[in-house]
């Protein structure tokens, strides 16, 4: 028998997936708070909103398991209502409604006003830049555009997020100013394709113009660029990075592969020669730039020769940061028509081999940092360590700088000069100067 919940009317927002989803949850929470609602993030509440990811198989499984878990809690009387939003809901709503009918309602990625209405709040257009941030107070994500116009064969994002739509520079500056007023010191610019920014609004790639506007925001000290597409990269961004100290010498540029035959099948619009030339231009322009990339192994038709080319490329380019994913065969993508012919165990073995190569590269690069001093932003205290980052590291995915809290004190949310005294493959250990 279902027992009645006695919790107060609190909305718990649960976020799964990438930083774009984090941003969307924060916007939802800001709207709910403005509507007078009690809202928490991943804490206890009798009304649950799950912001799902539908990008690849692992993410979909996590989203479905989370939905099922909260449906069970609903049946047990621990929560009253369960709502689902986000990419999985956008992509599979009819299937989800049929397979998991105990969810109260499903909403797609563009249905925020409808979700708010069901939750008893009105969508307020005037709340530009108003969010309840869930990240540490010193940094925040700034989503500069939505959707993607790229034709990548393996990617389902356009199915879930629609066509590319840039946010005007003025609106982003306003949002940055509001974040700075709350103590945010680092902006992490995100989008499905950040290099496409401005083409729809200004008829040109306007990322450099946006950066020039954002550096003027008082209180913002670091601006970091994520998810740059390699084809059509606006080279004027390098000039801004070189001349504006607030722009971190850091670039996240997912390359996915390097074999020409795989790149052609992926519809990436580039080649190994063009990609290598682009990366060399980056390093010539800004030698100290940290370059992060992501790769996919096990794409349909990937041969041992293709994989060897990828390994050789990783060894040659010596990326500062690298993530590797196994190919996920996604419905309604153009690659879905291809045979998913690389066995799962081969995919996993190849991913592990790439990461072993990168681990050695990362260890070697980190050893070069020992004895040097870096300006670090302190994010949090964890166990016996304060945890910070250099300008060459993004939260959650890159190196962390660990400071022994039993010996030293640093203020969370502040910048501090830290001398590196020891390094592993993915962590740096330091002490205040």
C-alpha positions as CSV (number, residue, x, y, z in Angstrom):
1,X,0.0,0.0,0.0
2,X,1.3,3.4,-0.9
3,X,2.1,5.6,2.1
4,X,1.5,9.3,1.7
5,X,4.5,11.6,1.6
6,X,4.7,14.1,4.4
7,X,7.5,16.2,2.9
8,X,7.0,19.8,2.2
9,X,6.4,21.0,-1.4
10,X,10.0,20.9,-2.6
11,X,11.2,20.4,-6.2
12,X,14.4,18.3,-6.5
13,X,16.2,18.8,-9.8
14,X,18.4,15.8,-10.7
15,X,21.0,16.5,-13.5
16,X,22.5,13.8,-15.7
17,X,24.9,14.2,-18.7
18,X,27.1,17.1,-19.8
19,X,27.7,20.7,-18.8
20,X,24.9,21.9,-21.2
21,X,22.5,19.9,-19.0
22,X,24.0,21.5,-15.9
23,X,23.3,24.9,-17.4
24,X,19.7,24.0,-18.4
25,X,19.0,22.7,-14.9
26,X,20.3,25.9,-13.4
27,X,18.0,28.0,-15.7
28,X,15.0,25.8,-14.6
29,X,15.9,26.3,-11.0
30,X,16.2,30.0,-11.4
31,X,12.8,30.2,-13.0
32,X,11.3,28.1,-10.2
33,X,12.8,30.2,-7.5
34,X,11.5,33.4,-9.2
35,X,8.1,31.7,-9.2
36,X,8.2,31.3,-5.4
37,X,9.0,27.6,-5.5
38,X,11.2,25.7,-3.1
39,X,13.8,24.1,-5.2
40,X,16.9,22.0,-4.5
41,X,19.6,20.3,-6.6
42,X,20.0,16.5,-6.1
43,X,18.7,16.7,-2.5
44,X,15.5,15.5,-1.0
45,X,12.2,16.8,-2.4
46,X,8.7,15.3,-2.9
47,X,8.6,16.5,-6.5
48,X,11.4,15.2,-8.7
49,X,12.5,16.6,-12.1
50,X,15.1,14.5,-13.9
51,X,17.2,16.2,-16.6
52,X,18.3,13.4,-18.8
53,X,21.0,12.7,-21.3
54,X,20.4,10.7,-24.5
55,X,23.8,11.0,-26.2
56,X,25.3,7.5,-26.1
57,X,24.3,4.1,-24.7
58,X,25.9,4.5,-21.3
59,X,24.3,7.9,-20.8
60,X,20.9,6.5,-21.9
61,X,21.2,3.6,-19.5
62,X,22.1,5.9,-16.6
63,X,19.1,8.1,-17.4
64,X,16.7,5.2,-17.6
65,X,18.0,3.7,-14.4
66,X,17.6,7.0,-12.6
67,X,14.0,7.3,-13.9
68,X,13.2,3.8,-12.7
69,X,14.7,4.5,-9.3
70,X,12.5,7.5,-8.7
71,X,9.4,5.8,-10.1
72,X,10.1,3.1,-7.4
73,X,10.4,5.8,-4.8
74,X,7.1,7.2,-6.0
75,X,5.4,3.8,-5.7
76,X,6.9,3.5,-2.2
77,X,5.5,6.9,-1.2
78,X,8.9,8.5,-0.8
79,X,8.1,11.1,-3.5
80,X,4.8,12.4,-4.9
81,X,5.6,13.2,-8.5
82,X,8.3,12.4,-11.1
83,X,8.8,14.5,-14.2
84,X,11.4,13.9,-16.9
85,X,13.0,16.5,-19.2
86,X,16.1,16.8,-21.4
87,X,17.7,14.9,-24.3
88,X,16.4,11.4,-23.6
89,X,12.9,12.7,-23.3
90,X,13.2,14.7,-26.5
91,X,14.5,11.8,-28.4
92,X,12.4,8.9,-27.1
93,X,9.3,10.5,-25.6
94,X,6.7,8.1,-27.2
95,X,8.7,5.1,-26.2
96,X,9.3,6.3,-22.7
97,X,5.6,7.1,-22.2
98,X,4.8,3.5,-23.2
99,X,7.6,1.8,-21.3
100,X,7.6,3.8,-18.1
101,X,4.1,5.2,-17.8
102,X,4.3,5.9,-14.1
103,X,6.3,9.1,-14.8
104,X,3.8,12.0,-14.4
105,X,4.9,13.7,-17.6
106,X,7.8,13.9,-20.1
107,X,9.1,17.2,-21.6
108,X,11.6,17.8,-24.5
109,X,14.5,20.1,-24.6
110,X,12.5,23.1,-25.8
111,X,9.5,22.7,-23.5
112,X,10.7,24.6,-20.4
113,X,7.6,26.9,-20.3
114,X,5.3,23.9,-20.3
115,X,7.3,22.2,-17.6
116,X,7.2,25.3,-15.5
117,X,3.5,25.6,-15.9
118,X,2.9,22.0,-14.7
119,X,5.2,22.8,-11.7
120,X,3.0,25.9,-10.9
121,X,5.4,28.6,-12.2
122,X,5.2,30.9,-15.1
123,X,8.1,31.3,-17.5
124,X,9.6,34.8,-17.1
125,X,11.2,36.1,-20.2
126,X,12.8,39.0,-18.3
127,X,15.0,36.6,-16.3
128,X,17.9,36.9,-18.7
129,X,21.0,35.4,-17.0
130,X,19.1,34.5,-13.8
131,X,20.2,31.0,-12.7
132,X,20.7,29.0,-9.5
133,X,24.2,27.8,-10.1
134,X,25.1,24.4,-8.9
135,X,28.9,24.6,-9.5
136,X,31.3,25.9,-6.9
137,X,30.8,29.7,-6.5
138,X,34.0,30.6,-8.3
139,X,33.1,29.2,-11.8
140,X,30.0,28.8,-13.9
141,X,29.1,27.6,-17.4
142,X,27.9,30.1,-20.0
143,X,26.0,28.5,-22.8
144,X,26.5,30.7,-25.8
145,X,24.4,28.8,-28.3
146,X,22.0,25.9,-28.6
147,X,21.8,23.1,-31.2
148,X,24.1,22.1,-34.0
149,X,24.1,22.3,-37.8
150,X,27.0,19.9,-38.3
151,X,26.3,16.7,-40.2
152,X,28.5,14.3,-38.2
153,X,27.4,10.8,-39.0
154,X,27.6,9.4,-35.4
155,X,26.0,12.2,-33.5
156,X,22.4,12.4,-32.3
157,X,22.7,15.9,-30.8
158,X,20.8,17.7,-33.7
159,X,17.9,15.2,-33.1
160,X,17.7,16.3,-29.5
161,X,18.8,19.9,-29.6
162,X,17.8,21.1,-33.0
163,X,19.5,23.6,-35.4
164,X,22.2,26.0,-34.2
165,X,20.9,29.1,-32.5
166,X,23.3,31.7,-31.1
167,X,22.5,33.9,-28.1
168,X,23.2,37.6,-28.7
169,X,26.4,39.1,-27.4
170,X,24.4,41.6,-25.3
171,X,22.4,38.9,-23.5
172,X,25.6,36.9,-22.8
173,X,27.3,40.0,-21.4
174,X,24.3,40.7,-19.1
175,X,24.4,37.1,-17.9
176,X,28.1,37.3,-17.3
177,X,27.7,40.5,-15.3
178,X,25.1,38.8,-13.1
179,X,27.3,35.8,-12.5
180,X,30.2,38.1,-11.6
181,X,28.0,39.9,-9.1
182,X,27.5,36.6,-7.4
183,X,31.2,35.9,-7.1
184,X,31.9,33.9,-10.2
185,X,35.5,34.5,-11.4
186,X,35.7,31.9,-14.2
187,X,33.4,31.6,-17.2
188,X,33.4,28.3,-19.1
189,X,32.0,28.9,-22.5
190,X,30.0,25.9,-23.8
191,X,27.9,25.1,-26.9
192,X,27.3,22.1,-29.1
193,X,29.7,23.9,-31.6
194,X,31.3,27.0,-30.2
195,X,33.2,27.9,-33.4
196,X,29.9,28.3,-35.3
197,X,28.8,31.1,-32.9
198,X,27.4,34.1,-34.5
199,X,26.9,32.9,-38.1
200,X,23.1,32.9,-37.7
201,X,22.9,36.3,-36.0
202,X,25.8,38.3,-37.4
203,X,26.5,36.4,-40.7
204,X,30.0,35.7,-39.6
205,X,31.9,33.7,-36.9
206,X,31.7,36.0,-34.0
207,X,33.4,34.1,-31.1
208,X,36.3,36.6,-31.1
209,X,33.8,39.5,-30.8
210,X,32.1,37.8,-27.9
211,X,35.4,37.2,-26.1
212,X,36.3,40.9,-26.5
213,X,33.0,41.8,-25.0
214,X,33.2,39.4,-22.1
215,X,36.7,40.4,-21.0
216,X,35.3,43.8,-20.1
217,X,33.1,42.3,-17.4
218,X,34.4,43.4,-14.1
219,X,35.1,40.5,-11.7
220,X,35.6,37.8,-14.4
221,X,39.2,36.8,-14.4
222,X,39.3,33.6,-16.5
223,X,37.3,32.7,-19.6
224,X,37.7,29.2,-20.9
225,X,36.7,27.8,-24.4
226,X,35.0,24.4,-24.7
227,X,33.8,22.3,-27.6
228,X,35.4,24.0,-30.6
229,X,34.8,22.2,-34.0
230,X,38.0,21.9,-36.0
231,X,36.5,22.7,-39.4
232,X,36.2,26.4,-39.9
233,X,37.8,27.4,-36.7
234,X,37.9,31.2,-36.5
235,X,41.6,32.0,-36.3
236,X,41.0,35.6,-34.9
237,X,40.2,33.8,-31.6
238,X,43.9,33.1,-31.3
239,X,44.8,36.8,-31.5
240,X,42.3,37.5,-28.7
241,X,43.7,34.7,-26.6
242,X,47.2,36.0,-27.1
243,X,46.4,39.6,-26.2
244,X,43.8,39.3,-23.5
245,X,45.1,37.9,-20.3
246,X,41.6,36.9,-19.1
247,X,41.3,34.3,-21.9
248,X,42.8,31.0,-20.6
249,X,45.5,29.5,-22.8
250,X,43.3,26.5,-23.2
251,X,41.2,25.0,-26.0
252,X,38.8,22.0,-26.0
253,X,38.6,20.8,-29.6
254,X,37.1,17.3,-30.1
255,X,38.8,15.7,-33.1
256,X,37.1,12.2,-32.9
257,X,39.5,10.5,-35.3
258,X,42.4,11.1,-37.6
259,X,42.3,8.4,-40.3
260,X,41.1,10.1,-43.5
261,X,38.7,7.2,-44.4
262,X,37.1,7.3,-40.9
263,X,36.9,11.2,-41.0
264,X,35.2,11.0,-44.4
265,X,32.6,8.5,-43.2
266,X,32.1,10.5,-40.0
267,X,31.4,13.6,-42.2
268,X,33.8,15.7,-40.3
269,X,34.8,17.9,-43.2
270,X,38.5,17.6,-42.6
271,X,41.6,15.4,-43.1
272,X,44.6,14.3,-41.2
273,X,46.8,16.8,-43.0
274,X,44.4,19.7,-42.3
275,X,43.9,18.8,-38.7
276,X,47.7,18.5,-38.1
277,X,48.3,21.8,-39.8
278,X,45.6,23.5,-37.6
279,X,47.0,22.1,-34.4
280,X,50.5,23.3,-35.4
281,X,49.1,26.8,-36.1
282,X,47.6,26.8,-32.5
283,X,51.0,25.9,-31.0
284,X,52.9,28.4,-33.2
285,X,50.6,31.2,-32.2
286,X,50.4,30.3,-28.5
287,X,53.1,27.8,-27.5
288,X,51.9,27.5,-23.9
289,X,48.3,26.6,-25.0
290,X,46.9,23.5,-23.4
291,X,44.9,21.5,-26.0
292,X,42.2,19.0,-24.9
293,X,40.6,16.6,-27.4
294,X,38.2,13.7,-27.4
295,X,38.4,10.6,-29.7
296,X,36.1,7.8,-30.7
297,X,37.4,4.3,-31.3
298,X,35.5,1.4,-32.8
299,X,33.6,3.4,-35.4
300,X,32.1,1.1,-38.2
301,X,34.8,0.0,-40.5
302,X,37.7,1.1,-38.3
303,X,40.6,-1.3,-39.2
304,X,43.8,-2.0,-37.3
305,X,45.5,0.3,-39.8
306,X,43.1,3.1,-38.9
307,X,43.6,2.5,-35.2
308,X,47.4,2.5,-35.7
309,X,47.2,5.9,-37.4
310,X,45.2,7.2,-34.4
311,X,47.8,5.9,-32.0
312,X,50.6,7.4,-34.0
313,X,48.8,10.7,-34.1
314,X,48.3,10.8,-30.3
315,X,52.0,10.0,-29.8
316,X,53.0,12.7,-32.2
317,X,50.7,15.5,-31.1
318,X,51.2,15.0,-27.3
319,X,47.9,16.5,-26.3
320,X,47.8,18.1,-22.8
321,X,44.4,16.4,-22.2
322,X,42.6,13.6,-23.9
323,X,39.4,11.6,-23.5
324,X,38.5,8.5,-25.4
325,X,35.1,7.0,-26.0
326,X,33.9,3.8,-27.7
327,X,31.6,4.2,-30.6
328,X,27.9,4.0,-29.8
329,X,25.5,2.9,-32.6
330,X,22.7,5.5,-32.5
331,X,19.3,5.3,-34.2
332,X,18.5,7.9,-36.8
333,X,22.1,8.9,-37.3
334,X,23.6,8.4,-40.8
335,X,26.2,6.0,-39.3
336,X,23.3,3.8,-38.1
337,X,23.0,2.5,-41.7
338,X,26.6,1.1,-41.4
339,X,27.3,-2.2,-39.8
340,X,28.5,-1.9,-36.2
341,X,31.3,-4.3,-37.0
342,X,33.9,-3.7,-34.4
343,X,33.3,-6.1,-31.5
344,X,32.7,-4.4,-28.1
345,X,35.8,-6.0,-26.5
346,X,37.9,-4.6,-29.4
347,X,36.4,-1.2,-28.8
348,X,37.2,-1.3,-25.1
349,X,40.7,-2.6,-25.7
350,X,41.4,0.2,-28.2
351,X,40.1,2.9,-25.9
352,X,42.3,1.5,-23.0
353,X,45.3,1.5,-25.3
354,X,44.8,5.1,-26.3
355,X,44.4,6.1,-22.6
356,X,47.5,4.2,-21.6
357,X,49.5,6.2,-24.3
358,X,47.9,9.4,-23.0
359,X,48.6,8.6,-19.4
360,X,52.3,8.3,-20.1
361,X,52.2,11.6,-22.1
362,X,50.3,13.3,-19.3
363,X,52.9,12.0,-16.7
364,X,55.8,13.4,-18.7
365,X,54.1,16.8,-19.2
366,X,53.3,17.0,-15.6
367,X,56.8,16.2,-14.5
368,X,57.9,19.3,-16.4
369,X,55.6,21.4,-14.1
370,X,57.5,20.3,-10.9
371,X,59.3,23.3,-9.4
372,X,57.2,25.8,-11.3
373,X,54.7,28.2,-9.9
374,X,51.2,28.5,-11.3
375,X,48.3,30.9,-10.5
376,X,45.5,28.5,-9.3
377,X,41.8,28.9,-8.6
378,X,40.8,27.0,-5.5
379,X,37.5,25.1,-6.1
380,X,36.9,23.2,-2.9
381,X,38.3,21.2,0.1
382,X,38.1,17.5,-0.2
383,X,39.4,15.3,2.6
384,X,42.8,16.5,3.7
385,X,43.4,18.5,0.5
386,X,42.4,21.9,-0.9
387,X,41.7,21.3,-4.6
388,X,42.5,23.9,-7.2
389,X,43.2,24.2,-10.9
390,X,45.7,26.1,-13.2
391,X,44.4,28.0,-16.2
392,X,45.4,24.9,-18.3
393,X,42.7,22.8,-16.5
394,X,39.0,22.7,-16.7
395,X,36.8,21.3,-13.8
396,X,36.0,17.6,-13.6
397,X,37.9,16.5,-16.7
398,X,41.5,17.8,-16.3
399,X,44.4,17.9,-13.8
400,X,43.7,19.0,-10.3
401,X,46.2,20.8,-8.0
402,X,46.2,19.3,-4.5
403,X,47.4,21.3,-1.5
404,X,47.9,19.5,1.9
405,X,45.3,21.1,4.2
406,X,47.1,19.9,7.3
407,X,50.1,22.0,6.4
408,X,48.7,24.9,4.4
409,X,45.6,27.1,4.2
410,X,44.2,28.6,1.1
411,X,40.8,30.3,0.6
412,X,38.2,28.5,-1.4
413,X,37.1,30.6,-4.4
414,X,40.3,32.7,-4.5
415,X,43.3,32.7,-6.8
416,X,46.6,31.6,-5.2
417,X,50.1,31.2,-6.5
418,X,51.0,27.5,-6.0
419,X,54.4,25.9,-6.5
420,X,54.2,22.4,-7.8
421,X,56.3,20.0,-5.7
422,X,55.2,16.6,-7.0
423,X,53.2,15.2,-10.0
424,X,51.5,12.1,-11.1
425,X,49.9,11.3,-14.5
426,X,46.7,13.3,-13.7
427,X,47.3,15.2,-10.4
428,X,49.7,17.9,-9.3
429,X,50.7,18.5,-5.7
430,X,51.7,21.9,-4.6
431,X,52.1,24.4,-1.8
432,X,51.4,28.2,-1.6
433,X,54.3,30.5,-2.4
